[in-house]
Amino acid sequence: MPKTAVVSGADHGLGAELVRQLADRGYTVFAGRYDKSFDTSGENPVFLPLDLSDQASVDSFAEAVSKRTGSLDLLINNAGVLGDMQKTIRDRLDRDDIRRVLEINAIGTLMLTNALFPLIEKGTDRLVVNISSEAGSVSDCRRVGWFGYCMSKAANNMQGALVHNILRQIGGRVIQMHPGHVRTYMRGHLDTTGRLTPEQSAAGVLRTVLDTEIPCGDRPAYVDFEGKELRF
């Protein structure tokens, strides 16, 4: 029986490539996309609308997945936004921008995991992978800005730890994953400064979480796409 996976933020870039490579690995993939104008007629992957800032959308997505499968082996929380990257504490900060980034990157991710958790508990692997970032590390922080993004990824790491404390009791786990500097559309246009293509990053992420033995005990693993351990 094919394993099942959910990937959020599958419109383009890393998310779309994770969906493609998981399907190539034989997974039945449910892909959440923000853009509602796409074709949903395919059998695998199954594309479904998903807006992490809207609880009704999260609930509808989870309901649609549950109608198609009774269990979930892998959840990859990939959807995210950057927000303002330039302002420092010397500038006038935009409260609404910071709130929006936190809402999607941290709270929205948690709400999707929460909505899908009954399916995850019934899965074989019970694996949740949160696409976090090295920017979420408090120990290694060197930036002077990116308030919304860095704060949201630190919060993402914490919610991952809280979920892991439940999952590990039933043989599951959470992995907090830094995918590297990827050429994506998170800035509203293609970021050509990224070192990695989406194909390279996705291949590394899946190889690390599916093909290698990552130590994972009391705390979730916090690693990059090559399996290098990061500090919370």
N, C-alpha and C positions, 0 to 999 in steps of 0.2 A: 504494500500500500504506500503511495507517494507521501512523503512528508509535506507538511503545510507551513507556509510562511506568510507574514504580513510585512509590507514595507510601506512606510509613510513617506510623503514628499517625493513621489515617483514621477513627477511631471517631466523632469529632465535631469541632466547631470548625474551625480552619484546615485541618487535614488533610482532613476531609470535603469542605470547600469546594474545595480544590485538586483533589480527585478529580473533583468535579462539573464544574468549569470546564475541566479537561483533556479530559474526555469530550465536553463541548460543542465543544471545539476539534478534535475528530475523533481524539484519541488513544485507543488501546486501553490501559486503565488497570488495573494490578494494585494493589489497595489492601490494605495490611497493617493489620489491626485486632486490638487486644488482647482485646476482648470476643469470646468464642467463641460467643455465643448469637445471632448475627445470621444473616440469610438469605444464603446463598452461591449462590443459584440463577441470578443474573443473568449475562448474557453480557458486558456492559460497563457499568460497571466490574466486574471480577472481584475479589470480596472473599475474602481468605485470612487465616488466623490468623497473628499475628506478635507475639512477645514478645522484645524486644531484649535482655533480661537472661538469656535462655535460648538457648545456642548451638544446641541441637537444634531449637528453634523457628525460628531464623534459617536453618539449613540446610534444614529442611523447606519453609520459605517459598520459598527460592531454587530448590529442586528443583521445586516446584509451578509457579513462573513459567517455568522452563526447559522444562517439558513443554508449555507453551502458546505459547512464542515462542522463536525462535532468536537474537534480538537485543534490545537495549534502548537506546532513544535518550535517555531522561531518567530519572534517579533523583532523587527529592526525599526526603531524609532529614529528615522532619518530627517524628517521635516524640520526646517529651522530657518531663521532669518538673522541678518547681521545687525541691522539698525545703524545708528550713527557711529562712525569709526574715528572721527576727527577731534571731537571736543574733549578737553581736559577739565579738571576742576576749576580752572581759571575762566572757563566759558560759561555762558548761560545754558544749562542743560535742559533738554526737552523731556519732561516727565512722561508725556504720552508715548514718546518713542521708546523710552526705557521700559515702560509698562507693557507695550506691545511685544517687545522681544521676550521679556520674561513670560508673558502669557503663552506664547507659542513654544519657545524652546524648553521651558521648565514645566509650567502648569499643563499645557496642552499635551505634552509627552506623557506626563503622569496620568492624565485623564484617559488617554488612549489605552495605556497599559491597564488601568483600572477597568475600563469597559470590556477589554478582551481577556481579563484574568480568568474568568470561568473556563474559557477555551484553553488557555495556557496550562492550567492545572490538570487538564485531561490529556495534554500532549505527552509525547514520549521524552522529548529533550528538555522541555520547559526552560527555554533559553530566551532571555531578553537582551538585546544589544542596543544600547543607547548611543547614537552618534553624538559624542560629546566633543571635546577639543582640549588641546593643551592649554587653551585660554581659560579653562575652568580650574586650573591648578592654582590654589592659593600659595602653596610652597614655592612655586617657580614663577610667580608673577613678576614681570619686568615692564609691562605696559603702563602707560599713564592715562589711557583712555579706553575706548570700547566698553563703556560702563554697562550698557544693556547686555551685550553679548557675553562678556566675561562673567558678569553676575549670574546670567541665566545658565551658563554652562556649569558654574560652581553649584548652583541650585539643582541642575540636572544630575550632577554627580551625587548630591545628597539624596535626591529622591530615588536614584538607582540603588544606593546603599540600603535605604529603607525597604525597598521592594525585595532586594537580595536577602534580607534577613528573614523574609517569609519564604521565598522560593527555595532557599538552601535547606529548609526543613523538609521539603518534599522532593529533594534530589535535583532541583533546578538551580539556576544561577543568573546573575546579571553581569554583563561586560560593558564597561564604559570605554568607548572606542574613539580615539583620535584618528580621523581618516587621512591626515596629512593635508598639505596645502593643495587643494584640488581646483582645477579650472572649472568653476561652476557659475551659475547665474544668480548666486545669492545677493549680489550687489545690484540686481536688476538688469545686468548685462553680463556677457561672458567675461570672466576674470581671466585674462590671458597670462597673468603673472604667476599663476599656480604652477607648482613644480610637477604635479601629477595630472594625468588625464583621468576622467571618471572611470575609464576601463581599468587603469592601473590601480587606482585606489580601491575600487570594488573588489578586484581580484585579491588584493592584499587583505582587505577586511575579511572576506569569506575564507580565505586560506587560514588566516589567524584564528578565527572563531570556530571554524568547522573542521579543519584538518590538523590542528596542533593541540597539544595538551597544555592549556593555560592553567597554572595554579590558581585555584579559587577556593578560598576557605571562608573565614568569618567575614571578609570584606569582598566586595565585587572586584574583579580584575579591572585595572585602569591601564590600558595599553594603547600603542599606536598601531597602524595598519600592518606593521612588520612584526608586531608582538613585543616591542620594547616597552618595558614597564615605566609608567609615569607616576608622579607623586601627586597625591590629592592636595 
